[in-house]
Amino acid sequence: MASLFVGAGVGLVAASFRLFLDKADHFRNVIVEWAHQYAAGGFALIIVLCATATWIAAWLVRRFAPNAAGSGIPHVENVLNRKASPAPAALLLVKYFGGLLAIGSGQALGREGPSVQMGATIGHLCGGGFGLSWRTRRVLLAAGAGAGLAAAFNAPVAGAVFVLEELVRQFELHIAIAALGASATAIWVCQAILGPAPDFHVEELAFADPETYPLYFLSGAIAGVAGILYCKALLGAMSLAERIDRGAPGLTALLMGALVGALAWFFPALVGGGDPITQNALLGPQPLLALCLVFLLRFGFAVGSYATTAPGGIFAPLLTLGAQLGLLCGEIAKLSFPAFYVQPVGFALVGMAALFTAVVRAPLTGIVLITEMTSDATLLLPMLGASFCAMIAPTLARQAPIYDSLRERALPPRGAQKKPGAGSPIDAGGRPAPAQPRPEHRPRDRSV
């Protein structure tokens, strides 16, 4: 029953977060349009506003909740594995308002990261409010995280699958039941506030012809290579940002905010989480050159935005890149094989699942997520085959899944401090309990 309360709370927070993000996007576009009448002065104003908003978002993280940086999913995984302490209640405010500032100012970050970490925190706090043990509180934490993903994308089954496939990486009956209950309740609350429509609209697609299957599988292999490049670029950008911020904390956020302001001035449709770009890719054909340029721009923009440490996830920008890459492959396939019945939009759909799989290495979550977000299940087999092919390249290249790499980066250096390992007790507040003094060693009495 506790999972239902968690789901309702997560649904309320995630729905309001999404609603305010939509308002922030609209407000940003209105301000940019208004500023155009002032030429150079308006251009400078937009740059200052975007840079300031991003800097404040990163400052909130540094000052009040370092674990709120980025998506927060690696921290949730470390907590579930008892390698990190659960986040305090202050994280909710930092993640919520920092995410609104960062994503609302135009950074290429996803709403799902904040929703997942806020959901996990709500689950843990509810467990503490009910006076539950750490074992039960862990279940609610995982269920709250899944409910956060479900609410962010209107995808209840994907939220539960994400918990089992990515967060705990094994089937645990109690967690499965709690995740399903929390996700269902969160979706019910979200749909009551935002409406029941799926996130993306896709025209009715035909089932793929068998002769086009190899083309889908090839696009999956291409997505696998792109996934390797994405992971390396993201980690490289984070390392570069750490070196820049070492001397001037927040400088990366300031620079990326200024870059976003300039981009918003000239191409306002290309900034933000990317949902409108994804929807545009799912509507039909686009010029190949434009597709290539937008893909490359968004690719660099996404990795740079994540390096700012401002609150925001990688799922939504990743789905945008996958849709563009898939549509590009579909357009090329249609030109190369005119005798085949090729649906470029179908390739865009498959590309979303394939690139997600290549980067996150959670194919079931990706397939279910795309299916629920589009309400289209006609391309499940091409998605499955393309996701399989997308996993081959990063596996052969020994490229770790992105959250494995981010999770390791989130841990303190070895020897710097003792991490709460699997055997560490957890106190009533969810923190690692202090080690008990070892009893004095006494030789065993053998006189009896």
KEDREN-35173 format. One record per atom (N, C-alpha, C, O): x, y, z; residue in one letter. Coordinates in steps of 0.05 Angstrom, whole numbers, plus 5000, padded with zeros to 4 digits. Layout:
% residues N
XYZa ...
END
This chain:
% residues 448
501649765000m 500050005000m 501750255000m 501050464988m 504050245013a 505750475015a 506650564987a 506950804982a 507050374969s 507950444942s 505850614927s 506550774910s 503250574934l 501150744921l 501351034930l 500951214914l 501951074956f 502351344966f 504851474952f 504751704945f 506951314950v 509351414936v 508751484908v 509551704898v 507251314893g 506551364866g 504951624863g 505351774844g 503051664881a 501351904880a 503052154884a 502752354870a 504952144903g 506652374908g 508552424885g 508852654877g 509652214874v 511452244851v 509852354827v 510852534812v 507452254822g 505852344800g 505252644802g 505352784782g 504652734826l 504053014830l 506453194825l 506253394811l 508753104835v 511253264831v 512053264802v 512753474791v 512053024790a 512953004762a 511053154743a 511953274724a 508453134748a 506553274731a 506853584733a 506853714712a 507253684757s 507553964760s 510254054748s 510454264736s 512353884751f 514953944739f 514753964709f 515854144696f 513353774697r 513053774668r 511354014659r 511854144639r 509254084674l 507554304667l 509054564668l 508754734650l 510654604689f 512254854691f 514454864670f 515255074660f 515554624662l 517554624640l 516254724614l 517554874599l 513854634609d 512454724584d 512055034586d 512455174566d 511355134609k 510955424612k 513655564609k 513755784597k 515855444619a 518455574616a 519355574587a 520455774578a 518855364572d 519555364544d 518055584529d 519155724513d 515455604535h 513855804522h 514856084529h 514956264512h 515456124554f 516456384564f 519056454550f 519456684542f 520856254548r 523456304534r 523056394506r 524256584496r 521256254492n 520756324463n 519556604461n 520156754442n 517756674479v 516556944478v 518657154483v 518657364470v 520357114503i 522457304509i 524357344485i 525157564478i 525157114472v 526957134449v 525657284427v 526857454414v 523057224422e 521657374400e 521457674406e 521857834389e 520857734432w 520658014439w 523358154437w 523458384429w 525558014444a 528158144444a 529258204416a 531058364413a 528158064396h 529058114368h 528658404359h 529958494341h 526758534371q 526258814362q 528359004372q 528459234364q 530158904390y 532259084400y 535059014389y 537059104400y 535158844369a 537658784354a 539858694374a 539458504389a 542158834373a 544458754389a 543858754419a 544758574434a 542358944428g 541658954457g 539958714465g 540358604486g 538058634448g 536458404454g 538058144453g 537557974470g 539958134435f 541657894433f 543357864459f 543557644470f 544458084468a 546058084493a 544258004517a 545157854534a 541858104517l 540058044539l 539457744541l 539457634562l 538857624518i 538257334517i 540657174527i 540356974541i 543057244518i 545457104527i 545757124557i 546356924570i 545357364568v 545757404596v 543657244612v 544357124632v 541157254603l 539057104617l 539556804617l 539356674638l 540256694594c 540756404592c 543156324608c 543156114622c 545256484607a 547756424621a 547256434652a 548256264667a 545756634660t 545156664689t 543456434699t 544056334721t 541456364684a 539656144693a 541255884696a 540855734715a 542955824676t 544455574677t 546455584700t 546855384714t 547755814704w 549655844726w 548355804753w 549455664771w 545955914756i 544555884782i 543855594786i 544055494809i 542955454766a 542255174768a 544655014777a 544454844795a 546955064765a 549454914773a 550355004801a 551254834816a 549955254808w 550655344835w 548955214857w 549955144878w 546455194852l 544655054871l 545654774876l 545554684899l 546554634856v 547554364859v 550054374876v 550254224896v 551954544869r 554554554884r 554054634913r 555354524931r 552254814917r 551954924944r 550254754963r 550854734986r 548054634952f 546154504970f 545954204967f 545254064986f 546354104943a 545953814938a 547653714915a 546753684893a 550253654920p 552053564899p 551053314885p 551653264861p 549453144899n 548452904887n 546252954866n 545352774852n 545353204865a 543253284846a 544353344818a 542853404800a 547053324815a 548253394789a 547353194767a 546952954772a 546853304743g 546153134721g 543452994724g 541553114735g 543352744715s 540752604717s 540152504745s 537852494753s 542252444761g 541752334787g 541252034788g 541251914809g 540851914765i 540351624764i 542751464774i 542351274789i 545251544767p 547551394779p 547551404809p 548251204822p 546751624821h 546651644850h 544551454861h 544951324882h 542251444848v 540151264856v 541150974856v 540550814874v 542550894835e 543650624833e 545650574855e 545650354867e 547350764862n 549250734883n 547850704910n 548750544927n 545650844914v 544150824939v 542950544941v 543050414962v 541850444919l 540650174920l 542649964925l 542049754936l 545150014916n 547349824920n 548849874946n 550849744952n 547850064962r 548950134988r 551850234985r 553550165002r 552350374964k 555050504960k 554850804964k 556950934962k 552550904970a 552151194975a 549851224994a 548051054995a 549751445008s 547551505026s 545151625011s 545551764991s 542751565019p 540451675006p 540451985007p 541652105025p 539252104987a 539252394985a 537452515007a 535352405014a 538152755017p 536452885037p 534053025023p 533953034998p 532253125039a 529853255028a 530553495012a 529053574994a 532853625018a 533653865003a 534053814974a 533753994957a 534653574967l 535053504939l 532553554922l 532753634899l 530253514934l 527753554919l 527553844909l 526853884885l 528154034926l 528054314917l 530154384897l 529654524877l 532654284901v 534754344882v 534254224855v 534554344835v 533253974855k 532753834830k 530453964815k 530454004791k 528354044830y 525954154818y 526554434806y 526154474782y 527554614822f 527954884813f 530454904795f 530555064776f 532554754802g 534954744784g 534254634757g 535254734737g 532654424756g 531754314731g 530154514714g 530454524690g 528354654728l 526754854713l 528555074701l 528055164679l 530555154716l 532355364706l 534055264683l 534255404663l 535155024686a 537054924666a 535554844640a 536254934619a 533554684643i 532054594619i 530354814608i 530154844583i 529254974626g 527555204616g 529155414602g 528155554585g 531755444609s 533455634595s 534355534568s 535455694552s 533955274562g 534555174535g 536654964534g 537354874512g 537754874557q 539754664557q 538554404546q 536154344551q 540154244531a 539253994520a 539353774541a 541053594540a 537453794560l 537253604582l 534453494584l 532553634575l 534153254595g 531553134596g 530253164623g 531553184644g 527553164623r 526053194648r 526052934664r 525352934687r 526752704651e 526452444664e 528552414687e 527952284707e 530952524683g 532952494704g 532052614731g 532052474751g 531252874731p 530152984756p 527752834766p 527552794790p 525952744749s 523652604758s 524352334771s 523152264791s 526352194760v 527151944772v 528451984799v 527651844819v 530252174801q 531552214827q 529652334848q 529852264871q 527952514840m 525952614859m 524052394867m 523352384891m 523352224849g 521651994856g 522951814876g 521651714895g 525551754872a 526951584891a 527151714918a 526751574939a 527651974919t 527752114944t 525052114959t 524952074983t 522952154943i 520252144955i 519651864967i 518551844989i 520451654952g 520051384962g 521551334988g 520551225007g 524051434990h 525651395014h 524451555037h 524351455060h 523651805032l 522551965053l 519951855063l 519351865087l 518251745045c 515751625054c 516251385071c 514851335091c 518351225063g 519050995080g 519851085108g 519150945128g 521351305109g 522051405136g 519651505151g 519551465176g 517751635137g 515351725150g 513651505161g 512351535182g 513651275147f 512151045157f 513750875177f 512650685188f 516250955183g 517850815202g 518650535193g 518850355209g 519150505167l 519850245156l 522750185158l 524450375160l 523449935156s 526249855156s 527649935130s 526349995111s 530349915130w 531849985106w 531049795083w 530849885060w 530649545088r 529949355067r 527349435053r 527249435029r 525349515068t 522849605056t 523049885044t 521949945023t 524650045057r 525150315046r 526550305019r 526050465001r 528350115016r 529650074991r 527750004969r 527950094946r 525749844975v 523649774956v 522150024947v 521650064923v 521350194966l 519950434959l 521650634944l 520650774926l 524250634950l 526050814935l 526150734906l 526050904888l 526450474901a 526550374873a 523850424859a 523750504836a 521650374874a 519050414862a 518550704855a 517350774835a 519450884873g 519151174867g 520751254843g 519851424828g 523151144840a 524751204816a 523351114791a 523251264771a 522250874791g 520750784767g 518350944762g 517651004738g 516951034783a 514551204779a 515351474767a 513851594752a 517751564774g 518751814763g 519151794733g 518451974718g 520351574724l 520751534695l 518051504681l 517551624660l 516251354694a 513651304682a 512151574678a 510851624658a 512251734699a 510851994698a 512152184678a 510752344665a 514752174676a 516152364658a 515452304629a 515252494613a 514952054622f 514451984594f 511751864589f 511151764567f 509951864609n 507351744606n 507551454597n 506151364579n 509351304611a 509951034603a 510150854628a 512350804638a 507850764638p 507850614664p 509350354663p 510850294682p 509150194642v 510549934641v 513549984638v 515049834651v 514350184623a 517150244620a 518350324646a 520750254652a 516850464663g 517950534689g 518550294706g 520650284719g 516750094706a 517249854722a 519449684710a 521149584725a 519549664683v 521749514670v 524449644676v 526449504680v 524549914676f 526950054681f 528149994708f 530549964712f 526349964728v 527249904755v 528649634755v 530749604767v 527449434743l 528549164744l 530949124726l 532848994733l 530849254702e 533049204683e 535449384688e 537749294683e 535049624697e 537249814700e 538049864729e 540349864736e 536049914746l 536749994773l 537649764791l 539749774803l 535949554793v 536749324810v 537949094794v 539448934806v 537449084768r 538648884750r 538248594758r 539848424753r 535948554770q 535048274776q 532048294783q 531048504790q 530748064781f 527948054787f 527548014817f 528247804827f 526448214830e 525748194858e 522748234860e 521748444853e 521348034870l 518448044869l 517248284884l 515448414873l 518348344907h 517248574922h 517648834907h 515849004907h 519948864895i 520549104880i 518849124855i 517849334848i 518448894842a 516748894818a 513848974824a 512749134810a 512748864846i 510048934853i 509849234861i 508049374852i 511749324877a 511749604885a 512049794862a 510750004860a 513849724843a 514349894820a 511949914802a 511250134792a 510549694798l 508149694782l 505949864795l 504650024782l 505649834821g 503649984836g 504250284836g 502450454831g 506750354841a 507550634842a 507250764814a 506350984811a 508150614793s 508050724766s 505150764757s 504450974745s 503450574764a 500550604756a 499250844770a 497850994757a 499850874795t 498751094810t 499751364800t 498351564797t 502451374794a 503651614784a 502451694757a 501851934753a 501951504740i 500851564714i 497951654717i 497051844703i 496451544735w 493751624740w 493651914748w 491952074738w 495351994766v 495452274775v 496352454752v 495152664748v 498452374738c 499452534715c 497252584694c 496952804684c 495952364687q 493952394666q 491552554675q 490252684659q 490952554701a 488852724712a 489553014709a 487753184706a 492153074710i 493053354708i 493653434679i 492953654670i 495053254665l 496153324638l 494553214615l 494853304592l 492853014620g 491352884599g 492552614592g 494852564598g 490952444578p 491852174573p 493352134546p 494151904540p 493752334530a 494952294504a 497852214506a 499252294525a 498852034488p 501651954487p 503452194481p 502552404471p 505952164488d 507852394484d 508252464455d 508452704449d 508252274437f 508852324409f 506552214391f 505451994397f 505952364371h 503952274351h 505352154327h 507152284315h 504551914319v 505651784296v 503351694278v 501451564288v 503551754252e 501551654234e 501651344233e 503651224239e 499351234226e 499250934226e 501350814208e 501550894184e 502950634219l 505050504204l 504250224197l 502750094211l 505250134174a 504849854165a 506949674178a 509049774185a 506349424180f 508349234189f 510649224169f 510149234145f 513049204179a 515349204161a 515448954143a 514848734153a 516148994118d 516448764100d 519048614108d 521048734115d 518948344106p 521348194114p 523848274099p 526048264111p 523648354073e 526048424059e 527348684069e 529748734063e 525948844086t 527149084097t 528449034124t 529649214135t 528048794135y 529248744161y 532248784162y 533248914181y 533748694142p 536648744143p 537349044144p 539349124156p 535649214132l 536149494132l 535749604160l 537249774170l 533649504174y 533249584202y 535549494219y 536549644237y 536449254215f 538649154231f 541249314226f 542849364244f 541649394201l 544049554194l 543849824208l 545849934218l 541449934209s 541150194223s 541650164252s 542650344265s 540949924263g 541649874291g 544649864296g 545649964316g 546149744277a 549049734280a 550250014278a 552150074293a 549150174261i 550050454259i 549550604285i 551150754295i 547150554297a 546550674323a 548450574344a 549150724363a 549350324342g 551350224361g 553950384360g 555150444381g 554850434336v 557350604333v 556850884344v 558550994357v 554550994337a 553951264347a 553751264378a 554551464390a 552851044389g 552751024419g 555451034431g 555851154452g 557450904418i 560150904428i 561251194428i 562351284448i 560751334406l 561751604403l 560351784424l 561651964436l 557751744429y 556351904448y 557451864476y 557952064490y 557951614484c 558951564511c 561651694515c 562251824535c 563451654495k 566151774497k 565952074497k 567452204513k 564252194481a 564052484480a 562952594506a 563952794516a 560952454518l 559752544543l 561852534565l 562052734581l 563252314568l 565152294589l 567552484585l 568552594604l 568352514560g 570452714554g 569652994561g 571253144571g 567153064554a 566153334560a 566053374591a 566653594600a 565353174606m 565253204635m 568053234646m 568453394665m 569953094636s 572753124645s 573853404639s 575153524655s 573253494615l 574053764607l 572753974625l 574054164634l 570153944631a 568754134648a 569854134676a 570054344689a 570653904686e 571853884713e 574454044714e 574954184734e 576054034693r 578554184692r 577954484691r 579354644703r 576054554675i 575354844672i 574254954699i 575055174707i 572454804711d 571254894736d 573054884760d 572454994781d 575254734758r 577054714781r 578154994789r 578455054812r 578755154769g 579755424774g 577555624778g 577955824792g 575355584764a 573055774766a 570455624766a 569255574746a 569655544790p 567155384792p 564755524778p 564255764782p 563355364762g 561055464748g 561655594721g 559755684707g 564155594713l 564855724688l 563655564664l 562755684645l 563755304666t 562555134644t 559655194641t 558655224618t 558155214663a 555355274662a 554855554649a 553055594634a 556555744657l 556256014646l 556756014616l 555256144601l 558855874607l 559455864578l 557255724562l 556455814541l 556355494573m 554255354559m 551655504559m 550155494539m 551055654580g 548755824580g 548856044559g 546856104546g 551256164557a 551556364536a 551256244508a 550056364490a 552356004504l 552055874478l 549155814472l 548255844449l 547655724492v 544755664489v 543355924481v 541555914464v 544056144494g 542756394488g 543156474459g 541256574446g 545656444449a 546256504421a 544656324402a 543656414382a 544556064409l 543155874392l 540155934392l 538855914372l 539056004416a 536256064418a 535556314401a 533356334391a 537456494399w 536956744384w 536556684354w 534856784341w 538356504343f 538256444315f 536456214308f 535056214288f 536456004325f 534855764319f 533455674345f 534155474357f 531355814352p 529955754378p 528755474379p 528355364400p 528155354355a 526955084355a 528954864362a 528154634367a 531554934363l 533654724367l 534554704395l 536254534402l 533554874413v 534454864441v 532354714458v 530154674449v 533154654483g 531254514501g 531654214500g 533454114487g 529854074514g 530053784516g 529953634490g 531153424487g 528453744470g 528453624444g 525953494435g 525853384413g 523753494451d 521353364444d 520153464417d 519353304401d 520053724412p 519053824386p 520753724363p 519653664341p 523353694366i 525053594345i 524453304340i 524253214317i 524053154361t 523352864359t 520652834344t 520352674326t 518752994353q 516052984340q 516253054310q 514952934294q 517953244304n 518253324276n 519453094259n 518753054236n 521352944271a 522552714258a 520452494253a 520752344234a 518552474271l 516552264269l 514252344251l 512352184247l 514252584240l 512152674222l 512652604193l 510752594177l 515252574186g 515752504158g 518452594148g 520152674164g 518752584121p 521452634109p 522452924114p 520853114117p 525052944115q 526453194117q 528853194099q 529852984092q 529853434091p 532253444074p 534653304088p 535053354112p 536153154073l 538352994085l 540453184098l 541453134120l 541153394084l 543153574094l 542253704120l 543853724139l 539753784122a 538753904146a 538753704169a 539453764192a 538053454163l 538053244183l 540853204194l 541253194219l 542853194177c 545553154185c 546553384203c 547753334224c 545953624195l 546953854209l 545653874237l 546953934257l 542953824238v 541553844264v 542553614282v 542853664306v 542953384271f 543953154287f 546653224300f 547053184324f 548453324284l 551153384294l 551053614315l 552353604335l 549353814309l 549054034328l 547853934355l 548954004376l 545753784354r 544553684378r 546353484393r 546253474417r 547953334378f 549853154390f 551753304409f 552053234432f 553153504397g 554953664414g 553653824435g 554653854457g 551253924429f 549754084448f 548953914472f 549054004495f 548153664467a 547253484489a 549553414508a 549153434533a 551853344498v 554053274515v 555053514530v 555853494554v 555053754517g 555953994531g 554054074553g 554954164574g 551454044549s 549454114569s 549753944594s 549554034616s 550253684589y 550453504613y 552953564629y 552953524653y 555053664616a 557553724630a 557353954648a 559154004664a 555154114647t 554854344664t 554354264693t 554554434711t 553554014698t 552653904724t 549954014733t 549053954755t 548654174716a 545954264722a 544054024722a 544453834707a 541854034738p 540053804739p 538753754711p 537653944699p 538753514702g 537553444677g 538553174667g 540753094673g 536853024653g 537452754644g 538552744616g 538752944602g 539152494607i 540152444580i 538052294563i 538452274539i 535952194575f 534052034559f 532752184536f 532952104513f 531552414543a 530052564523a 531952664500a 531152634477a 534252784506p 536052854484p 537052614468p 537452634444p 537352384482l 538152144468l 536052044449l 536651954427l 533552054457l 531351974439l 531152164415l 530552074393l 531752414419t 531752604397t 533952534376t 533452524352t 536352474386l 538552384368l 537852124354l 538352094330l 536651934369g 535851684357g 533851714335g 534051574314g 531851884339a 529851934318a 531052054294a 530351984271a 532852244297q 534152374274q 535952174259q 535952164235q 537552024274l 539251834262l 537651614247l 538351544224l 535551524259g 533851324246g 532551434221g 532451294201g 531551674222l 530251794199l 532251834176l 531651794153l 534751914184l 536851934163l 537451674150l 537651654126l 537651454166c 538051194155c 535651104137c 536050984116c 533251174146g 530951104130g 530751244104g 530051124083g 531451504103e 531451654078e 533551544059e 533051524035e 535951474069i 538051364052i 537151094042i 537651034018i 535950924059a 535050664050a 532850684028a 532850534010a 531150884031k 529050924011k 530151003984k 529150913964k 532251173985l 533551253960l 535151023948l 535350993923l 536350863965s 538150653955s 536650403945s 537650263928s 534350353957f 532750113950f 529950193943f 528050143958f 529550313920p 526850413912p 524850183909p 522450233910p 525849943904a 523949713900a 522749623926a 520649483926a 523949693949f 522949603975f 520949813986f 521050053979f 519149714002y 517249894016y 518649984042y 518449854062y 519850214041v 521350324063v 519750554076v 518850734062v 519350534102q 518050744117q 520050904133q 520950804154q 520951134124p 522951284139p 522151344168p 523751334186p 519551394172v 518551444200v 518951194217v 519551214241v 518550964205g 519050714219g 521950694228g 522450594250g 523750774211f 526550774218f 527150964241f 528750914258f 525751194241a 526051384263a 525251264289a 526551304310a 523051124289l 521950984313l 523950784323l 524650764346l 524950614304v 526850404311v 529550534320v 530850434339v 530350754308g 532750884316g 532750984344g 534850984358g 530451074354m 530251164382m 530850934401m 532450974420m 529750704396a 530250474413a 533150374410a 534350304430a 534250384386a 536850274381a 539050444394a 540850344408a 538850714391l 540950884403l 540650874434l 542750884448l 538250874444f 537850844473f 539250594483f 540550594504f 538850374469t 540050124477t 543050134475t 544450024493t 544150254454a 547050274451a 548350424474a 550550354482a 547050634484v 548250804504v 547650694532v 549450674549v 545150624538v 544350544565v 544650244569v 545050164592v 544450094548r 544649804548r 542349684564r 542749494579r 539949794559a 537549684571a 535449654549a 533649824547a 535649444533p 533949424509p 530949404515p 529349524501p 530249254535l 527349224541l 526149484549l 523949554541l 527549634566t 526549904574t 526250074549t 524150214546t 528250074531g 528050244507g 525650174490g 524250344480g 525349914484i 523149824467i 520449894479i 518749994465i 520049824504v 517549874517v 517050174519v 514750274515v 519150334525l 518850624527l 517850744501l 516050904501l 519150674479i 518450784453i 515650704445i 514050854434i 514950454451t 512250354444t 510150504459t 508050574448t 510550554485e 508550694501e 508450994494e 506351114494e 510751114488m 510751394482m 509451464455m 508451684451m 509351264437t 508151304410t 505551164406t 504151204386t 504850984425s 502450814422s 502550654395s 500450624383s 504850564387d 505150414362d 506850174367d 509150194376d 505649934362a 507049684367a 507549524342a 508049284343a 507349654318t 507649504293t 510449434287t 510949254270t 512449564299l 515249514292l 516849394315l 519249444318l 515549234331l 516849104353l 519148924344l 521348924356l 518748764323l 520848584314l 523248734302l 525448664310l 522848934285p 525149094277p 526549234300p 529049254300p 525049324320m 526249454343m 527949244358m 530249314366m 526949004361l 528448794375l 531048734361l 533148714373l 530848694335g 533248624319g 535248854318g 537648814321g 534249104315a 536049334314a 537349374341a 539649454343a 535849334363s 537049364390s 539149154394s 541249214407s 538748914385f 540748704387f 543348794372f 545548774383f 543048894348c 545348984332c 546649224345c 549049254344c 545049394358a 546149634371a 547849564395a 549549724402a 547449334406m 549049254430m 551649124422m 553549104438m 551949034397i 554348884389i 556749074389i 558749004400i 556549304375a 558849474372a 559949574399a 562349534403a 558349684417p 559549764443p 560549534460p 562449564475p 559349294457t 560249064472t 562948974462t 564748924478t 563348964435l 565948894424l 568049104430l 570349034435l 567249354430a 569149574436a 569649594466a 571249764475a 568249434483r 568549444512r 567849724523r 569149814542r 565849844510q 564950104520q 562750044541q 560649934535q 563250134566a 561350084587a 558750234583a 558850454571a 556550134592p 554050284591p 554450554606p 555950574625p 553050754596i 553651024605i 553151054635i 554651194649i 551150924646y 550550954675y 552550804692y 553050884715y 553850594681d 556050464695d 558350664698d 559550684720d 559050794676s 561250984677s 560551224695s 562251304711s 558151324693l 557351554710l 557251474740l 557851624758l 556351224745r 556151134772r 558951114785r 559351184808r 560951024770e 563651004780e 564751284785e 566251324804e 564151474767r 565051744771r 563851874796r 565152044809r 561451784803a 560151904826a 561251814852a 560851944873a 562651584852l 563751484877l 566351634884l 567751724866l 566851664910p 569351804918p 571751634911p 571451384908p 574151754907p 576551594900p 577051384921p 576551424945p 578151164913r 578850954931r 580851054952r 582951174945r 580350994977g 582051084998g 581451355009g 582351425030g 579851514994a 579151785003a 577351775028a 577751925047a 575451585026q 573651545049q 572351275046q 572151175023q 571651165067k 570450895066k 567550915057k 565951065068k 566950775036k 564250785025k 562550585040k 563550375049k 559950645043p 558150455056p 557650215038p 556050235019p 559050005042g 558849775024g 556349605030g 554649685045g 556349365017a 553949195019a 553449105047a 551149045054a 555549085063g 555148995090g 554849205110g 554549155134g 554849465102s 554549685121s 551749715131s 549849705114s 551249735156p 548549775166p 547550055159p 549150235154p 544950085159i 543750345153i 542150425178i 540650265189i 542450675186d 541050755210d 538150835203d 537350805180d 536750935222a 533850985218a 533451205197a 531251215185a 535351375193g 535051595173g 536051515146g 536051675128g 536851265142g 537751175116g 540751225112g 541751185090g 542151325133r 544951375130r 546651145139r 545650985156r 549051105129p 550650895139p 551250935169p 552151145177p 550750735184a 551150755213a 554150755219a 555650625204a 555050895239p 557850895246p 558750625255p 557250465267p 561250565248a 562250305254a 562450265284a 563250445299a 561750035294q 561849975322q 564749895329q 566149765314q 565649975353p 568349905361p 568649605364p 566849465373p 570849505355r 571349215356r 571849135385r 573249275399r 570648915393p 571048825421p 573948745425p 575348645407p 574848785450e 577548715457e 577948415454e 576248255463e 580048335441h 580548045436h 581547915461h 583448015474h 580347705468r 581147555492r 581547265484r 579847155469r 583647135494p 584046855488p 581746685499p 580746735521p 581046485484r 578846315492r 579646155517r 581846035518r 577846145536d 578345985561d 578045695555d 575945595548d 580245545557r 580145255551r 580145085576r 580544845575r 579545215599s 579645055624s 577244875628s 577244695644s 575044935612v 572644775616v 572744525599v 570944365599v 
END
